[in-house]
Amino acid sequence: MRLPLLLQRLLDGTRGPDDEPLRFVRITAGILLLFGTLVAIALALSGIAPRALLLVAAFWAIYGFIVAVTSGILEPAIEGLGHVLADVGLARVGGGYSAIETMVVRGHLDAAAEAYRERAQRPRDRVEATVRRAALLAGPLEQPETALVELASLRRATLSPADDLRVGAALVDLYDRRLGDPGRAMTELRRLIDRYPDSRSARRLRHALAELKAEHLESR
């Protein structure tokens, strides 16, 4: 089943519906080139400039180039730089989560869970630390009910769209994989889809819901 992979992509850094840094550039270029295309067609049809249609291909070749550069080069570069700066910032305020992850690797699970709980007291780390703690509680520590209580409490707080999607994805994973409750998992997926229909994660959420429905029907 591919559902865990789809959800993991959300858990690894869900972004909100308006966070594409170069989206405005693509939209603006598309509008301008569309206008230019209409003008070129009008000139060609009117006989004023019969060869104006040649500009249409050039316009959309330019648009393709802009999309390729912004989506394939600039956007990944900006995102990568953001991750680097975020990592540097985390290192300066306490080493990120590497120290806690080391505890997990060494088998100090209770200490790691407590460290995540303490980290979650910081407002800026609340969502990330709680989601990580929930994964630890629901997995190696075999306390999925505790994880559910903490995630549900966090979801009731005022969250940004990105954080709400991240917590929701963690709840879906918990319901489906740890608590054996695909019905509630599907309900949470539907909530996220209905609340953020235009987000970049909407397609993955719909795919995950379809996968979960198909598996649930097959298991009957």
C-alpha positions as CSV (number, residue, x, y, z in Angstrom):
1,M,0.0,0.0,0.0
2,R,1.3,3.5,-0.9
3,L,-0.7,5.4,1.7
4,P,2.2,5.7,4.2
5,L,4.5,7.1,1.5
6,L,2.0,9.7,0.5
7,L,1.4,10.8,4.1
8,Q,5.2,10.8,4.8
9,R,5.6,13.4,2.1
10,L,3.2,15.5,4.0
11,L,4.8,14.9,7.3
12,D,8.2,15.8,5.8
13,G,7.2,19.3,5.3
14,T,3.7,20.2,4.3
15,R,3.4,23.7,2.8
16,G,0.4,25.9,2.6
17,P,-1.6,26.9,-0.5
18,D,0.2,30.2,-1.1
19,D,3.8,29.3,-0.6
20,E,5.1,28.9,-4.1
21,P,7.7,31.7,-4.2
22,L,7.8,32.0,-8.0
23,R,4.2,31.2,-8.8
24,F,3.4,34.9,-9.3
25,V,6.2,35.1,-11.9
26,R,4.7,32.2,-13.9
27,I,1.1,33.6,-13.7
28,T,2.2,37.1,-14.7
29,A,4.2,35.7,-17.6
30,G,1.3,33.6,-18.7
31,I,-1.1,36.5,-18.7
32,L,1.2,38.8,-20.6
33,L,2.0,36.2,-23.2
34,L,-1.6,35.2,-23.6
35,F,-2.4,38.9,-24.3
36,G,0.4,39.0,-26.8
37,T,-0.9,35.9,-28.5
38,L,-4.4,37.4,-28.8
39,V,-2.9,40.6,-30.3
40,A,-0.8,38.6,-32.7
41,I,-3.8,36.6,-33.9
42,A,-5.8,39.7,-34.3
43,L,-3.1,41.4,-36.4
44,A,-2.8,38.3,-38.5
45,L,-6.5,37.9,-39.1
46,S,-6.9,41.6,-39.9
47,G,-4.2,41.5,-42.5
48,I,-2.1,44.2,-40.9
49,A,0.7,41.8,-40.1
50,P,0.1,38.4,-41.7
51,R,3.3,37.0,-40.2
52,A,2.3,37.9,-36.7
53,L,1.3,34.3,-36.1
54,L,4.9,33.4,-36.1
55,L,5.2,35.3,-32.8
56,V,2.7,32.9,-31.1
57,A,5.2,30.0,-31.2
58,A,7.9,32.3,-29.9
59,F,5.7,33.6,-27.0
60,W,4.9,30.1,-25.8
61,A,8.5,28.9,-26.2
62,I,9.4,31.8,-23.9
63,Y,6.7,30.8,-21.4
64,G,8.0,27.2,-21.5
65,F,11.5,28.5,-20.8
66,I,10.2,30.6,-17.9
67,V,8.4,27.7,-16.3
68,A,11.3,25.4,-16.7
69,V,13.7,27.9,-15.1
70,T,11.5,28.8,-12.2
71,S,10.1,25.3,-11.5
72,G,13.2,23.3,-12.3
73,I,16.0,25.5,-11.1
74,L,15.1,28.6,-9.1
75,E,12.4,27.1,-6.9
76,P,14.4,24.0,-5.8
77,A,17.4,26.3,-5.2
78,I,15.3,28.7,-3.0
79,E,13.7,25.7,-1.1
80,G,17.1,24.2,-0.6
81,L,18.5,27.4,0.7
82,G,15.5,27.7,3.1
83,H,16.2,24.3,4.5
84,V,19.9,25.1,5.0
85,L,19.1,28.4,6.8
86,A,16.4,26.6,8.9
87,D,19.0,23.9,9.9
88,V,21.5,26.6,10.8
89,G,18.9,28.4,12.9
90,L,17.9,25.2,14.7
91,A,21.5,24.4,15.4
92,R,22.0,27.8,17.0
93,V,19.1,27.4,19.3
94,G,19.8,23.9,20.5
95,G,21.1,21.5,17.9
96,G,17.9,20.7,16.1
97,Y,16.5,17.3,16.8
98,S,19.7,15.3,16.2
99,A,20.4,14.9,19.9
100,I,16.9,13.5,20.6
101,E,17.1,11.2,17.5
102,T,20.4,9.9,18.9
103,M,18.6,8.9,22.1
104,V,16.1,7.0,20.0
105,V,18.8,5.2,18.1
106,R,20.5,4.2,21.4
107,G,17.2,2.9,22.8
108,H,16.6,5.7,25.3
109,L,12.9,5.9,24.2
110,D,11.4,7.3,27.3
111,A,14.1,10.0,27.6
112,A,13.6,10.9,23.9
113,A,9.8,11.2,24.4
114,E,10.3,13.5,27.4
115,A,12.8,15.6,25.4
116,Y,10.3,16.0,22.6
117,R,7.6,17.0,25.2
118,E,10.0,19.7,26.6
119,R,10.8,20.9,23.1
120,A,7.1,21.2,22.4
121,Q,6.8,23.8,25.1
122,R,8.4,26.3,22.7
123,P,5.7,27.9,20.6
124,R,7.8,27.7,17.4
125,D,8.6,24.0,17.9
126,R,5.2,22.9,19.2
127,V,3.9,21.2,16.0
128,E,7.2,19.6,14.9
129,A,8.1,18.3,18.4
130,T,4.6,17.0,19.1
131,V,4.4,15.2,15.7
132,R,7.8,13.6,16.4
133,R,6.8,12.6,19.9
134,A,3.5,11.1,18.7
135,A,5.4,9.0,16.1
136,L,7.6,7.7,18.9
137,L,4.7,7.1,21.3
138,A,2.6,5.3,18.7
139,G,5.5,3.3,17.3
140,P,8.3,2.0,19.6
141,L,6.7,3.0,22.9
142,E,3.4,1.3,21.8
143,Q,1.2,4.1,23.3
144,P,-1.0,5.1,20.3
145,E,-3.8,6.3,22.5
146,T,-1.5,8.8,24.2
147,A,-0.3,9.9,20.8
148,L,-3.9,10.4,19.7
149,V,-4.8,12.5,22.7
150,E,-1.8,14.8,22.2
151,L,-2.3,15.2,18.4
152,A,-6.0,15.8,18.8
153,S,-5.3,18.4,21.4
154,L,-2.8,20.1,19.1
155,R,-5.3,20.0,16.2
156,R,-7.8,22.0,18.3
157,A,-5.3,24.8,18.7
158,T,-5.0,27.7,16.2
159,L,-2.7,26.4,13.5
160,S,-1.4,27.7,10.2
161,P,-2.7,25.8,7.2
162,A,0.7,24.0,6.8
163,D,0.7,23.0,10.5
164,D,-2.9,21.8,10.3
165,L,-2.1,19.7,7.3
166,R,0.9,18.2,9.0
167,V,-1.0,17.4,12.2
168,G,-3.9,16.0,10.2
169,A,-1.6,13.8,8.2
170,A,-0.1,12.5,11.4
171,L,-3.5,11.7,12.7
172,V,-4.4,9.8,9.5
173,D,-1.3,7.7,9.8
174,L,-2.0,7.0,13.4
175,Y,-5.6,6.0,12.8
176,D,-4.8,3.8,9.9
177,R,-1.5,2.1,10.9
178,R,-1.6,2.1,14.7
179,L,-5.2,2.1,15.8
180,G,-6.7,0.1,12.9
181,D,-9.5,2.6,12.3
182,P,-9.6,3.4,8.6
183,G,-13.0,5.0,9.0
184,R,-11.6,7.8,11.2
185,A,-8.5,8.0,8.9
186,M,-10.8,8.7,5.9
187,T,-12.8,11.2,7.9
188,E,-9.6,13.2,8.7
189,L,-8.5,13.0,5.1
190,R,-11.8,14.3,4.0
191,R,-11.6,17.2,6.5
192,L,-8.2,18.2,5.2
193,I,-9.4,18.0,1.5
194,D,-12.5,20.0,2.2
195,R,-10.6,22.6,4.2
196,Y,-7.7,23.0,1.8
197,P,-9.0,22.1,-1.6
198,D,-6.5,24.4,-3.4
199,S,-3.4,23.5,-1.5
200,R,-0.4,21.8,-3.1
201,S,-1.1,18.8,-0.9
202,A,-4.7,18.4,-2.1
203,R,-3.8,16.0,-4.9
204,R,-1.8,13.7,-2.5
205,L,-4.6,13.8,0.0
206,R,-7.2,12.8,-2.6
207,H,-4.9,10.0,-3.8
208,A,-4.4,8.8,-0.2
209,L,-8.1,8.8,0.4
210,A,-8.7,6.8,-2.8
211,E,-6.0,4.3,-1.8
212,L,-7.5,3.9,1.7
213,K,-11.0,3.4,0.4
214,A,-9.8,0.8,-2.1
215,E,-7.9,-1.1,0.6
216,H,-10.9,-0.9,3.0
217,L,-13.2,-2.3,0.4
218,E,-10.8,-5.2,-0.5
219,S,-10.5,-6.1,3.2
220,R,-14.2,-6.6,3.6
